[in-house]
Amino acid sequence: MTERLNSNGMTIAPGVVDTIIAIAVEEVDGVASLGQNGGSSLRSAMFGKQMHSGIETQILEDGKLNITLHLDVKYGYVLPDLAAKVRQSVSDALSMQVGAEAANIDIYVDGISFDQQ
């Protein structure tokens, strides 16, 4: 996230929204981890900022967020159901913690994790 989010009279620094999103995603049963989005390490090097791997956010003109998530998921979960749970978790966390609303939450499943017992 490269811009500051203004919400309910607060200015939220870059990265705070990404952290909220990361925690909300990782709390969903069936998500193994946030995956790697293609340009995160390149952007980190270029802009000198800590980027949350697997999360891209963009603030729209109306103040809503476009969110793209790259996930590794656990084997055995129904992917459309898991994606719906992730969207709901992220939407709820943003609404409750910073009063922000997501316009879109796009989810890419980059990998499947097989638990080894």
N, C-alpha and C positions, 0 to 999 in steps of 0.2 A: 504494500500500500504506500503510495508516494505522496498522497495528499492528506491534510488533516481533516477529520470529520467534525462538523459542528452539529451538535445534537442537544436539544433542550438547554441551550445556554452554556454548553460546555464545548471546549475544543479538545478533541481527543488526538493524542500524538500518534504518528504512524507506528504501526506494530501492535498497538494495544488491541485494536479490533481483531487483528490476525491472531493474537494470543487467545482472545475470547473464543474465536472460531475453533482454534486448535483444541482447546480443552473440551468444547462442546462435541466435537467430532470424536475425540478419543474416548468419551464416556458412552458412546453408542456400542452396545453389544454386537459383535460381528465385524467391527473395524479393527484390523490388525495394526495399522499405522497410517499416517499421512504419507503419501507417496512422494515421488520427485516430479516436480514440473520442470519442463525443459530448460527454462532460462533462469532459474532461481540463483544458481551459483554465479552465473554471468552478471546478473543484476546486482548481486551482493558485491562483487568485485568492482563493478562500475560505479555504484552509488555509495559504497562503503557502509552499507546498512545491513543489519541482521535481517534476513528474510526467512519467513516461515516456509519451510519446504513443503510443497504440495498445496499451498494456498495462494490464490491471486485475488485481490479485491480492487474494485474500481468504484469511485464515487460518481454517481450520475448527477446531472444538473439539478434534479429534483431532490437530491440529498439521499436517495436510496442507494443501495449497494448492489453491484454485480459481483457475484462470488463464484470462483471456479475452484473446485477441490479435486485433487488427485489422491486416490486412496488405494491402499492395499487392504484387502478384505480377507476374512477367514473363510475357509472352505466350508460349504454346507449351508450357507445362508442364501435366501432368495434375494437376488440382487435388487430388483425393483422395490421390494419391501424395505431392505436395508437403506437404500437411497432415500426413501420417503422418511425413514426415522432420522437419518442424518440431516436432511433438510429441516425437519421439525425441530430438532435439537439446536441447530445453528440459529434458526429463526427465533426460537424462544429465548436463547441466551442473549442475542443481540437486542431484542426488544426489552428484556428485563434489566440488563446491565447497563446499556447505554442509550436506550430509546431509539435505536436505529432499526430500519426496515430493509429487508432484502428484496430487490426487484426480481432477481434471478439467482438461483443456486444450481450451478451446473456441476455434475459429478462425473468424474472419469475413474473407472476402475483400472488401475495400472498393473495390479498383480493380485494373486490369490496366495494366501499363506496356509500351508498344511501343518497343523500342530503335530509335533513329534512327541510321543509319550514314552 
